[in-house]
Amino acid sequence: MADIADFANDLVQERLDQALAARAANKPAPVAYSFLFCEECDTPIPLARRLASPGCTQCVTCQSLDEARKARYVR
């Protein structure tokens, strides 16, 4: 049988959940900056790739090679 303390605890928990949800909604999204040049081969990374994949650090060729290398080690 629920008493007044249980109702109070439920109310406090609900308010805490609402406050945490509001706080999380107000946080700014992290900004990912792309490199202008590939970290592997130092060739320029095209603008289209930087816009399509924010936070990229490698050109398409080096990224493909890196993913293929990692895929081999997963097996």
Biopython code that builds the backbone (N, CA, C, O; Angstrom):
import numpy as np
from Bio.PDB.StructureBuilder import StructureBuilder

atoms = [
    (1, "MET", "N", (0.832, -1.175, 0.000)),
    (1, "MET", "CA", (0.000, 0.000, 0.000)),
    (1, "MET", "C", (0.881, 1.244, 0.000)),
    (1, "MET", "O", (1.745, 1.407, 0.862)),
    (2, "ALA", "N", (0.654, 2.111, -0.968)),
    (2, "ALA", "CA", (1.477, 3.308, -1.111)),
    (2, "ALA", "C", (1.047, 4.367, -0.099)),
    (2, "ALA", "O", (-0.140, 4.575, 0.154)),
    (3, "ASP", "N", (2.046, 5.022, 0.465)),
    (3, "ASP", "CA", (1.728, 6.098, 1.391)),
    (3, "ASP", "C", (2.217, 7.422, 0.798)),
    (3, "ASP", "O", (2.675, 7.470, -0.343)),
    (4, "ILE", "N", (2.114, 8.476, 1.573)),
    (4, "ILE", "CA", (2.449, 9.810, 1.077)),
    (4, "ILE", "C", (3.934, 9.939, 0.730)),
    (4, "ILE", "O", (4.285, 10.690, -0.180)),
    (5, "ALA", "N", (4.810, 9.223, 1.437)),
    (5, "ALA", "CA", (6.244, 9.278, 1.152)),
    (5, "ALA", "C", (6.542, 8.667, -0.218)),
    (5, "ALA", "O", (7.392, 9.174, -0.950)),
    (6, "ASP", "N", (5.846, 7.579, -0.567)),
    (6, "ASP", "CA", (6.037, 6.969, -1.881)),
    (6, "ASP", "C", (5.614, 7.929, -2.993)),
    (6, "ASP", "O", (6.308, 8.056, -4.002)),
    (7, "PHE", "N", (4.495, 8.594, -2.813)),
    (7, "PHE", "CA", (4.038, 9.563, -3.803)),
    (7, "PHE", "C", (5.032, 10.719, -3.938)),
    (7, "PHE", "O", (5.304, 11.191, -5.043)),
    (8, "ALA", "N", (5.567, 11.166, -2.807)),
    (8, "ALA", "CA", (6.545, 12.256, -2.834)),
    (8, "ALA", "C", (7.812, 11.822, -3.569)),
    (8, "ALA", "O", (8.358, 12.584, -4.367)),
    (9, "ASN", "N", (8.282, 10.601, -3.304)),
    (9, "ASN", "CA", (9.465, 10.089, -4.003)),
    (9, "ASN", "C", (9.222, 9.996, -5.507)),
    (9, "ASN", "O", (10.101, 10.333, -6.300)),
    (10, "ASP", "N", (8.042, 9.543, -5.899)),
    (10, "ASP", "CA", (7.713, 9.445, -7.317)),
    (10, "ASP", "C", (7.695, 10.828, -7.971)),
    (10, "ASP", "O", (8.178, 10.996, -9.090)),
    (11, "LEU", "N", (7.138, 11.808, -7.271)),
    (11, "LEU", "CA", (7.083, 13.167, -7.797)),
    (11, "LEU", "C", (8.484, 13.753, -7.950)),
    (11, "LEU", "O", (8.795, 14.370, -8.969)),
    (12, "VAL", "N", (9.315, 13.562, -6.952)),
    (12, "VAL", "CA", (10.691, 14.072, -7.010)),
    (12, "VAL", "C", (11.449, 13.407, -8.158)),
    (12, "VAL", "O", (12.175, 14.077, -8.893)),
    (13, "GLN", "N", (11.287, 12.106, -8.314)),
    (13, "GLN", "CA", (11.971, 11.397, -9.390)),
    (13, "GLN", "C", (11.512, 11.892, -10.757)),
    (13, "GLN", "O", (12.320, 12.039, -11.675)),
    (14, "GLU", "N", (10.229, 12.145, -10.887)),
    (14, "GLU", "CA", (9.695, 12.656, -12.146)),
    (14, "GLU", "C", (10.271, 14.031, -12.466)),
    (14, "GLU", "O", (10.638, 14.300, -13.609)),
    (15, "ARG", "N", (10.349, 14.889, -11.477)),
    (15, "ARG", "CA", (10.912, 16.238, -11.674)),
    (15, "ARG", "C", (12.393, 16.156, -12.017)),
    (15, "ARG", "O", (12.866, 16.904, -12.872)),
    (16, "LEU", "N", (13.135, 15.260, -11.364)),
    (16, "LEU", "CA", (14.554, 15.090, -11.684)),
    (16, "LEU", "C", (14.739, 14.604, -13.124)),
    (16, "LEU", "O", (15.612, 15.090, -13.843)),
    (17, "ASP", "N", (13.921, 13.657, -13.531)),
    (17, "ASP", "CA", (13.993, 13.150, -14.904)),
    (17, "ASP", "C", (13.712, 14.257, -15.909)),
    (17, "ASP", "O", (14.383, 14.348, -16.937)),
    (18, "GLN", "N", (12.726, 15.099, -15.622)),
    (18, "GLN", "CA", (12.392, 16.207, -16.520)),
    (18, "GLN", "C", (13.537, 17.220, -16.581)),
    (18, "GLN", "O", (13.872, 17.723, -17.654)),
    (19, "ALA", "N", (14.129, 17.512, -15.432)),
    (19, "ALA", "CA", (15.226, 18.479, -15.401)),
    (19, "ALA", "C", (16.443, 17.952, -16.158)),
    (19, "ALA", "O", (17.089, 18.701, -16.891)),
    (20, "LEU", "N", (16.759, 16.671, -15.986)),
    (20, "LEU", "CA", (17.888, 16.088, -16.707)),
    (20, "LEU", "C", (17.631, 16.036, -18.207)),
    (20, "LEU", "O", (18.546, 16.260, -18.998)),
    (21, "ALA", "N", (16.395, 15.741, -18.606)),
    (21, "ALA", "CA", (16.060, 15.718, -20.027)),
    (21, "ALA", "C", (16.177, 17.120, -20.633)),
    (21, "ALA", "O", (16.676, 17.276, -21.748)),
    (22, "ALA", "N", (15.722, 18.127, -19.907)),
    (22, "ALA", "CA", (15.825, 19.503, -20.396)),
    (22, "ALA", "C", (17.280, 19.936, -20.495)),
    (22, "ALA", "O", (17.660, 20.632, -21.437)),
    (23, "ARG", "N", (18.081, 19.534, -19.544)),
    (23, "ARG", "CA", (19.501, 19.889, -19.563)),
    (23, "ARG", "C", (20.206, 19.224, -20.736)),
    (23, "ARG", "O", (21.036, 19.846, -21.399)),
    (24, "ALA", "N", (19.879, 17.968, -20.992)),
    (24, "ALA", "CA", (20.498, 17.252, -22.110)),
    (24, "ALA", "C", (20.065, 17.850, -23.445)),
    (24, "ALA", "O", (20.847, 17.867, -24.396)),
    (25, "ALA", "N", (18.835, 18.338, -23.526)),
    (25, "ALA", "CA", (18.338, 18.920, -24.777)),
    (25, "ALA", "C", (19.007, 20.261, -25.070)),
    (25, "ALA", "O", (19.100, 20.661, -26.230)),
    (26, "ASN", "N", (19.468, 20.950, -24.048)),
    (26, "ASN", "CA", (20.089, 22.262, -24.238)),
    (26, "ASN", "C", (21.580, 22.197, -24.522)),
    (26, "ASN", "O", (22.195, 23.221, -24.820)),
    (27, "LYS", "N", (22.174, 21.008, -24.434)),
    (27, "LYS", "CA", (23.604, 20.888, -24.704)),
    (27, "LYS", "C", (23.863, 21.069, -26.189)),
    (27, "LYS", "O", (23.142, 20.511, -27.017)),
    (28, "PRO", "N", (24.873, 21.837, -26.533)),
    (28, "PRO", "CA", (25.190, 21.986, -27.956)),
    (28, "PRO", "C", (25.798, 20.697, -28.502)),
    (28, "PRO", "O", (26.518, 19.985, -27.802)),
    (29, "ALA", "N", (25.495, 20.421, -29.745)),
    (29, "ALA", "CA", (26.039, 19.222, -30.384)),
    (29, "ALA", "C", (27.544, 19.419, -30.614)),
    (29, "ALA", "O", (27.977, 20.512, -30.981)),
    (30, "PRO", "N", (28.330, 18.374, -30.400)),
    (30, "PRO", "CA", (29.769, 18.508, -30.642)),
    (30, "PRO", "C", (30.035, 18.756, -32.125)),
    (30, "PRO", "O", (29.409, 18.155, -32.998)),
    (31, "VAL", "N", (30.966, 19.642, -32.380)),
    (31, "VAL", "CA", (31.306, 19.988, -33.756)),
    (31, "VAL", "C", (32.543, 19.196, -34.169)),
    (31, "VAL", "O", (33.565, 19.215, -33.484)),
    (32, "ALA", "N", (32.435, 18.503, -35.298)),
    (32, "ALA", "CA", (33.563, 17.733, -35.809)),
    (32, "ALA", "C", (34.194, 18.502, -36.962)),
    (32, "ALA", "O", (33.512, 18.847, -37.927)),
    (33, "TYR", "N", (35.477, 18.769, -36.867)),
    (33, "TYR", "CA", (36.187, 19.478, -37.921)),
    (33, "TYR", "C", (36.967, 18.482, -38.762)),
    (33, "TYR", "O", (37.642, 17.595, -38.239)),
    (34, "SER", "N", (36.862, 18.642, -40.049)),
    (34, "SER", "CA", (37.585, 17.781, -40.975)),
    (34, "SER", "C", (38.969, 18.367, -41.250)),
    (34, "SER", "O", (39.172, 19.580, -41.188)),
    (35, "PHE", "N", (39.902, 17.488, -41.550)),
    (35, "PHE", "CA", (41.239, 17.930, -41.930)),
    (35, "PHE", "C", (41.189, 18.469, -43.355)),
    (35, "PHE", "O", (40.364, 18.026, -44.154)),
    (36, "LEU", "N", (42.055, 19.413, -43.681)),
    (36, "LEU", "CA", (42.168, 19.898, -45.056)),
    (36, "LEU", "C", (43.050, 18.979, -45.883)),
    (36, "LEU", "O", (42.885, 18.866, -47.098)),
    (37, "PHE", "N", (43.992, 18.319, -45.206)),
    (37, "PHE", "CA", (44.913, 17.413, -45.884)),
    (37, "PHE", "C", (44.872, 16.051, -45.199)),
    (37, "PHE", "O", (44.690, 15.961, -43.985)),
    (38, "CYS", "N", (45.040, 15.007, -45.980)),
    (38, "CYS", "CA", (45.021, 13.643, -45.464)),
    (38, "CYS", "C", (46.165, 13.437, -44.477)),
    (38, "CYS", "O", (47.293, 13.857, -44.733)),
    (39, "GLU", "N", (45.878, 12.802, -43.369)),
    (39, "GLU", "CA", (46.924, 12.573, -42.363)),
    (39, "GLU", "C", (47.892, 11.476, -42.781)),
    (39, "GLU", "O", (48.967, 11.357, -42.193)),
    (40, "GLU", "N", (47.542, 10.675, -43.774)),
    (40, "GLU", "CA", (48.416, 9.592, -44.244)),
    (40, "GLU", "C", (49.318, 10.051, -45.392)),
    (40, "GLU", "O", (50.538, 9.892, -45.334)),
    (41, "CYS", "N", (48.701, 10.627, -46.445)),
    (41, "CYS", "CA", (49.476, 10.922, -47.656)),
    (41, "CYS", "C", (49.617, 12.414, -47.937)),
    (41, "CYS", "O", (50.253, 12.784, -48.924)),
    (42, "ASP", "N", (49.059, 13.267, -47.120)),
    (42, "ASP", "CA", (49.156, 14.727, -47.231)),
    (42, "ASP", "C", (48.557, 15.310, -48.510)),
    (42, "ASP", "O", (48.910, 16.426, -48.890)),
    (43, "THR", "N", (47.667, 14.590, -49.178)),
    (43, "THR", "CA", (46.964, 15.165, -50.325)),
    (43, "THR", "C", (45.753, 15.937, -49.814)),
    (43, "THR", "O", (45.203, 15.600, -48.766)),
    (44, "PRO", "N", (45.334, 16.965, -50.538)),
    (44, "PRO", "CA", (44.163, 17.732, -50.100)),
    (44, "PRO", "C", (42.900, 16.862, -50.107)),
    (44, "PRO", "O", (42.685, 16.070, -51.024)),
    (45, "ILE", "N", (42.080, 17.021, -49.083)),
    (45, "ILE", "CA", (40.796, 16.317, -49.006)),
    (45, "ILE", "C", (39.768, 17.222, -49.670)),
    (45, "ILE", "O", (39.617, 18.372, -49.260)),
    (46, "PRO", "N", (39.053, 16.734, -50.688)),
    (46, "PRO", "CA", (38.084, 17.584, -51.395)),
    (46, "PRO", "C", (36.984, 18.104, -50.463)),
    (46, "PRO", "O", (36.605, 17.460, -49.484)),
    (47, "LEU", "N", (36.496, 19.283, -50.807)),
    (47, "LEU", "CA", (35.447, 19.921, -50.008)),
    (47, "LEU", "C", (34.208, 19.041, -49.915)),
    (47, "LEU", "O", (33.582, 18.963, -48.857)),
    (48, "ALA", "N", (33.849, 18.381, -51.006)),
    (48, "ALA", "CA", (32.653, 17.534, -50.998)),
    (48, "ALA", "C", (32.781, 16.428, -49.956)),
    (48, "ALA", "O", (31.806, 16.114, -49.273)),
    (49, "ARG", "N", (33.961, 15.835, -49.821)),
    (49, "ARG", "CA", (34.164, 14.778, -48.815)),
    (49, "ARG", "C", (34.104, 15.364, -47.412)),
    (49, "ARG", "O", (33.521, 14.759, -46.513)),
    (50, "ARG", "N", (34.697, 16.527, -47.218)),
    (50, "ARG", "CA", (34.676, 17.144, -45.883)),
    (50, "ARG", "C", (33.259, 17.489, -45.458)),
    (50, "ARG", "O", (32.922, 17.386, -44.279)),
    (51, "LEU", "N", (32.419, 17.901, -46.416)),
    (51, "LEU", "CA", (31.032, 18.219, -46.089)),
    (51, "LEU", "C", (30.194, 16.963, -45.883)),
    (51, "LEU", "O", (29.319, 16.929, -45.017)),
    (52, "ALA", "N", (30.463, 15.934, -46.679)),
    (52, "ALA", "CA", (29.684, 14.692, -46.583)),
    (52, "ALA", "C", (30.040, 13.887, -45.347)),
    (52, "ALA", "O", (29.191, 13.187, -44.794)),
    (53, "SER", "N", (31.286, 13.979, -44.910)),
    (53, "SER", "CA", (31.742, 13.195, -43.766)),
    (53, "SER", "C", (32.473, 14.103, -42.781)),
    (53, "SER", "O", (33.704, 14.113, -42.752)),
    (54, "PRO", "N", (31.729, 14.870, -41.969)),
    (54, "PRO", "CA", (32.387, 15.773, -41.010)),
    (54, "PRO", "C", (33.296, 14.999, -40.064)),
    (54, "PRO", "O", (32.929, 13.944, -39.547)),
    (55, "GLY", "N", (34.468, 15.536, -39.853)),
    (55, "GLY", "CA", (35.425, 14.892, -38.967)),
    (55, "GLY", "C", (36.365, 13.943, -39.681)),
    (55, "GLY", "O", (37.141, 13.239, -39.034)),
    (56, "CYS", "N", (36.310, 13.911, -41.013)),
    (56, "CYS", "CA", (37.198, 12.989, -41.733)),
    (56, "CYS", "C", (38.642, 13.473, -41.620)),
    (56, "CYS", "O", (38.912, 14.673, -41.582)),
    (57, "THR", "N", (39.555, 12.516, -41.568)),
    (57, "THR", "CA", (40.969, 12.838, -41.427)),
    (57, "THR", "C", (41.809, 12.258, -42.558)),
    (57, "THR", "O", (43.010, 12.517, -42.647)),
    (58, "GLN", "N", (41.167, 11.469, -43.423)),
    (58, "GLN", "CA", (41.892, 10.823, -44.510)),
    (58, "GLN", "C", (41.153, 11.022, -45.828)),
    (58, "GLN", "O", (39.941, 11.235, -45.853)),
    (59, "CYS", "N", (41.913, 10.949, -46.927)),
    (59, "CYS", "CA", (41.288, 10.985, -48.245)),
    (59, "CYS", "C", (40.571, 9.650, -48.471)),
    (59, "CYS", "O", (40.731, 8.710, -47.693)),
    (60, "VAL", "N", (39.787, 9.581, -49.535)),
    (60, "VAL", "CA", (38.992, 8.382, -49.799)),
    (60, "VAL", "C", (39.891, 7.165, -49.989)),
    (60, "VAL", "O", (39.593, 6.087, -49.475)),
    (61, "THR", "N", (40.983, 7.330, -50.719)),
    (61, "THR", "CA", (41.885, 6.204, -50.986)),
    (61, "THR", "C", (42.485, 5.657, -49.691)),
    (61, "THR", "O", (42.455, 4.450, -49.448)),
    (62, "CYS", "N", (43.023, 6.540, -48.874)),
    (62, "CYS", "CA", (43.642, 6.093, -47.615)),
    (62, "CYS", "C", (42.599, 5.521, -46.664)),
    (62, "CYS", "O", (42.878, 4.554, -45.955)),
    (63, "GLN", "N", (41.398, 6.103, -46.638)),
    (63, "GLN", "CA", (40.334, 5.577, -45.796)),
    (63, "GLN", "C", (39.955, 4.171, -46.228)),
    (63, "GLN", "O", (39.759, 3.294, -45.386)),
    (64, "SER", "N", (39.849, 3.947, -47.546)),
    (64, "SER", "CA", (39.508, 2.617, -48.057)),
    (64, "SER", "C", (40.579, 1.598, -47.691)),
    (64, "SER", "O", (40.263, 0.483, -47.277)),
    (65, "LEU", "N", (41.831, 1.976, -47.843)),
    (65, "LEU", "CA", (42.927, 1.073, -47.485)),
    (65, "LEU", "C", (42.920, 0.767, -45.995)),
    (65, "LEU", "O", (43.144, -0.373, -45.587)),
    (66, "ASP", "N", (42.663, 1.786, -45.187)),
    (66, "ASP", "CA", (42.628, 1.603, -43.735)),
    (66, "ASP", "C", (41.495, 0.667, -43.325)),
    (66, "ASP", "O", (41.682, -0.203, -42.474)),
    (67, "GLU", "N", (40.314, 0.844, -43.933)),
    (67, "GLU", "CA", (39.179, -0.029, -43.614)),
    (67, "GLU", "C", (39.438, -1.459, -44.063)),
    (67, "GLU", "O", (39.066, -2.403, -43.366)),
    (68, "ALA", "N", (40.076, -1.631, -45.230)),
    (68, "ALA", "CA", (40.395, -2.974, -45.711)),
    (68, "ALA", "C", (41.403, -3.648, -44.783)),
    (68, "ALA", "O", (41.295, -4.842, -44.501)),
    (69, "ARG", "N", (42.373, -2.885, -44.314)),
    (69, "ARG", "CA", (43.377, -3.408, -43.389)),
    (69, "ARG", "C", (42.717, -3.854, -42.080)),
    (69, "ARG", "O", (43.025, -4.923, -41.553)),
    (70, "LYS", "N", (41.818, -3.033, -41.569)),
    (70, "LYS", "CA", (41.128, -3.362, -40.314)),
    (70, "LYS", "C", (40.206, -4.577, -40.504)),
    (70, "LYS", "O", (40.081, -5.406, -39.602)),
    (71, "ALA", "N", (39.570, -4.681, -41.662)),
    (71, "ALA", "CA", (38.671, -5.793, -41.926)),
    (71, "ALA", "C", (39.433, -7.112, -41.936)),
    (71, "ALA", "O", (38.906, -8.138, -41.504)),
    (72, "ARG", "N", (40.664, -7.092, -42.424)),
    (72, "ARG", "CA", (41.466, -8.308, -42.440)),
    (72, "ARG", "C", (41.786, -8.795, -41.030)),
    (72, "ARG", "O", (41.841, -10.000, -40.782)),
    (73, "TYR", "N", (41.997, -7.853, -40.104)),
    (73, "TYR", "CA", (42.356, -8.239, -38.736)),
    (73, "TYR", "C", (41.157, -8.700, -37.927)),
    (73, "TYR", "O", (41.319, -9.385, -36.916)),
    (74, "VAL", "N", (39.962, -8.338, -38.354)),
    (74, "VAL", "CA", (38.748, -8.712, -37.611)),
    (74, "VAL", "C", (38.463, -10.199, -37.763)),
    (74, "VAL", "O", (37.979, -10.834, -36.827)),
    (75, "ARG", "N", (38.754, -10.751, -38.911)),
    (75, "ARG", "CA", (38.444, -12.154, -39.185)),
    (75, "ARG", "C", (39.145, -13.081, -38.284)),
    (75, "ARG", "O", (38.980, -14.296, -38.398)),
]
sb = StructureBuilder()
sb.init_structure("model")
sb.init_model(0)
sb.init_chain("A")
sb.init_seg("    ")
for serial, (resi, resn, name, xyz) in enumerate(atoms, 1):
    if name == "N":
        sb.init_residue(resn, " ", resi, " ")
    sb.init_atom(name, np.array(xyz, "f"), 0.0, 1.0, " ", f" {name:<3s}", serial, name[0])
structure = sb.get_structure()
